[in-house]
Amino acid sequence: MKWKTEDNGWSPYLAGALVGLLGIVSAYATTQWLGKTNYLGASTTFVRAAGLLEQTVASVYVEKNAYFAKEKVLVDWQFMLVFGIFLGALIGSATDKSFKPESVPPTWEKRFGPSIGKRAAGAILGGIVAMVGARMADGCPSGQGLSGMMQLSVSGFVALGMFFSVGVLIATLVYGRRSS
């Protein structure tokens, strides 16, 4: 088995196996070491981070907000997990030498032009849609798909099927069809 792809990237088989092992270890750590009855996600962390930032400029509003009162805005293991995701992605891209800073990805630039403002607006809008969806689902939908599939949950398979279907639809709408 090849450990690297032709473009020096990670083998999808190796990466998939490592994600599977990570899923097992994180489910075990969550339920056994942390004593939780269910597998936890990290979407709450982004809301907590917003509350933490808001607390520095308008602490009165954070104190009055029922959600933040319930969640206790603080840096915890989930917050560090999200930081670890960023750090892991950075290490992964550095080890396969694919890291390169770019303000506008080439695919976006080809379709919409080199405007950094337009790209930022698209990213912010996408982030808002994702967070509203996560809050409506009362958790992390991608975690539902990924951890649900690892547990062979029907709802996990349905969620992941919907993510792929809607992702293909939106990518086709945004970027158009690929020319042969």
CORFENWO-V545449 format. One line per field, one symbol per residue. psi: psi as a letter, one per 40 degrees, with the letter a starting at -180 (. if undefined). A space follows every 10 residues. Layout:
psi->???
This chain:
psi->hheiidfeii hddddddddd dddddddddd dddefieihi aedddddddd dddddddgdd dddehddddd eghihadddd dddddddddd dddddefehh hhdhiddddd deiehddddd dddddddddd ddddddefah dddddddddd efhddddddd dddddddddd ddddeiihi.
